[in-house]
Amino acid sequence: MKRPVTVTLVAVLQVLAAVVVAVTAFDLIADAFELAKAGVATGVDAALTAQGVVDIDPGMPAQSTFVAGVLLLALAFGRLIAVAYLVQGRRWARTVLTVLIAVRLAGGLSFLFRGFILRTTLLVAVDLVLLALLYDRRTGDFIASRSPPAPGGTGLADSVVGR
């Protein structure tokens, strides 16, 4: 079966999302190096000591920013790997992308509580469209035709295709 447009559209949008996440990750990593060089640790140490807190590492802002950047970079590469397998029709890739979209959707809803109405609306709309495309009948047919049957019987995708 030929790959449907819905799968290609999801793949393109997910690659764009991965690029945005990777740019953000590199920005965080660069910020971590700037924090480390700028002597922020000295200021943080002085502020913590003034508050009576002495058990916290003053280099923590730079370290946590670096770790966040590395984790985002790993997420971007994971998304690209899942997209590569989705276009091949792998069922597990659709599941991974669904989880990533759900996490991004939950994170996007947090912007609603900070007053970013337009950003939240756009993010939610795009994520809902992606989920609809991932679970479109043509996408399900394509994945069912390319993926081996699930162990222990037929799954939801197989029962949809059988109709």
N, C-alpha and C positions, 0 to 999 in steps of 0.2 A: 504494500500500500504506500502511496506517495505521501510525503509529509504535508499535513494541512497548513493553511495559512495561519491558523490559530496558534500552532506550535511555534512557527517562525516568528510571529508577533510577540509571543511571550519571551522567546529567546532574545530577541532584539532589545526589548524593554528591560530584561534582566541583565543583559550585558551593560546597558547604559547605567542601570542601578549599581552594578559592580564597579564601574568606572568612577561614579560619584563617591561611593564608599571608599575606594582606593585613594582618591584624591584627598578625602577627609582624613584618612589614616595617615598619609604622608604629611599632611598639614599638622596633625597631632604629634607625630614623631619629631618634626622640625621644631614645633613649639616646646617639646620636652627638652631638646638640646638648648634652645634659647633660654628656657627657665634655669637650666643647670648652669649656663654661662653667665647669666645676668645677676647672679648672687641672690636669687630669691630665697635660697635656703637660709641665709643669714637673717633676712627680714622675718621669715617665718619663725625661725628659732627665737628671735627677740620677742615677737608677738606671743608665741606660746609660753615663753618664760614669764612674760609680764602677766599672763593669765594664770600662772602657777602650774602649767602643764609641762612636764619634763620628760615624759615617756614616749613622745612621738618623734620620729625621725624628721628633721626639717627638710630633707630632700624628697619627702613623700610626694609633693605636687608634681615634680618633674618625673619621678619614677612612675607614678600612676598614670600620668599623661602618656608616657612612652608605652606602657603596657596596654592602655586603651587603643593607641594607634596600631600596635602590633596585632591585637585581637581583631580590630576592624579590617586590617589587611588580610588576615587569615579568613575572615568571613567573606571578603570580596573574592578571594581565590576559591573558596568553597562554593560560592554562588556560580562562578564561571565553570567549575567542574560539573556541578549539577546541571547547568544549562547544556554543556557539551553532551551529557548523557540523555537529557530530555529530548534533544533533537534526534537522537538515535532510537527514541521510543522506550526508554527505561522507566518502569513504574516507580522505582525508588526515587528517581530524580524528581518526579512530580511531587512526591511526598516531602522531600527535602525542601523544594521550592515553596510548597504550601506552608511549611513551618516557618521558613524565613519571611514569607509575606505576612503571616500571622503575627510574628514578632515585630516586624516593621509597622504593621497596622496598630498594634498595641502601643508602640512607641509614638506613633503619629497621633494617636488619640490623647497622649499626654500633653501634646502641644495645645490642645483645646483648653486645658486648664490654665495655660499660661497666656491665653488670649490670642493665639495665632489661628484665627478662624479660617482665613483663606488657605493657609498652608495645610491645615488639618483637612479641610474639605477636599483639596486637590489630592493629598496623599491617600485619603480614604477612598476617593473615587477611583484613582489609578489602581490601588490594591484590590478593590472589589472587581474591577474589570479584569485584572490579571487572574484572580481566582475563578471568575466566570469562564475565561478562556482556557484555563488549565483543566477545568472540568466540563468543558464543552463536549458534546457527543462525538464530534469529529476527532478531537484530541483523545478521547477515551478509546475510540475505535483504532486510532493509530497506535496508541500505547499497547492496547490488547493484542494487536497484530504483531508487534515487535518484541514484546516481553514474554518470557516463558511463564507458564501458568504458575500461580502461587502454590507453594507446597500445602498440601492438605485440602485441596479443593479449589473451587472457583471463588474469586473475590468479587467485590462490588463491580469493578470495571468489566469483568468477564460476564456478569449477569446483565449489565447494561448493553453490551455488545450483542448478547444472545437474543435480545428482543427484536 
